[in-house]
Amino acid sequence: MTANLPTLGTSERAAAKKCPAYWNWAYEEGLTPKGQQTDARWFGIGIHLALAKWYRKGTRRGPHPADTFEKWADEEEAFLRTFDDFDEPVWVDARDLGVAMLEGYVDHWGRDEQWEILAMEHPFNVRITDHGTPIAMFRSRYDGVFRDLADGRIYLDETKTAGQISLAYLEIDDQAGAYWAVADTLLRKQGILKPDEHIAGIQYNFLRKVMPDDRPVNEQGLTCNKPTKEHYVAALIGVDNWTEAELRKFKIDELDSIAAANHSLVLGEPSKNQPAPRFVRPSPVERSPREVATQLGKIRDEVRIMNAMRDGTIPILKKTTRDCPRCDMWAMCVAQERGGNAWKSIRDSAYDRVDRQTYEEYKSAHE
């Protein structure tokens, strides 16, 4: 019976809650825009692959993640160049961003020698039941499982890339919460945890998708603006016997040359607009044993709703937001709203039907 159960992944859960119409088109009908170069999540997947090779089992570390990401991106590029609409400048910018992020990551956190890695990018399958009847197979993978040698406790690693880092929702995060709910039992069965060990919580590991700020930083760690003439004069008085009167005769570019010749770093005032942190690890989020039932109940309820939409018991609704124009299904969705069957012509001409195998699984199968 398990073989006939629908498979539920993290991305499908998110899609069904975000917009049932999108979920139906993307996951039930398998629609994907023709000529789409790759899954939109490729960037985050590349970051995860690079970190998985960096964090080897135990406290050993592998090749620098920036090197791994660059190699992976170059291999992806060779494939994507077979598409007519390959956008090289966009691809190069994304590749350079990933390399810069991972270089900064290692500079910031070092080798994380306090993390004893038990598993990285570890897949799992768990059967979801409804009053004892199997209704779906929940399939995903843990970013990582590690023991923090500082406190001896075991945590799930949940690594996320984001343009902006938000922490307020983490206590009710469905994705990591579901992973945590099944972790203890599954990891014991797989021998990763010992019989008396359990997961203490979830360690979120955020990488902000932004290039490093190239402005200089003062001793307090504050980013500084360009120095004015006053800053140069104040910093260089007495250096190589320069007097204030002599220094004031020079232009800023000449003062900058004097500072460089004397290996003097001259900083301006701290900027009023300090950059947001690029790398954030909040305190681990701990979950109580009672939340296991809550998380599994959420998944069960989501599967019930999906099954009801599949068999027509409930209608497949649309959830409209201001982000809709960025959706892959936008043109077809708008045409459907106008009535008639024109939307079907768009569907048949602008989309391919594919097996909805996740991009993560595709990459794993081809590594």
Beta strands, then each sheet from edge to edge (+ up, - down):
strand 1: 7-8
strand 2: 31-33
strand 3: 115-130
strand 4: 133-148
strand 5: 153-162
strand 6: 199-208
strand 7: 279-280
strand 8: 351-353
sheet 1: 1+ 4+ 3-
sheet 2: 1+ 4+ 5- 6- 7+
sheet 3: 2+ 8-
end
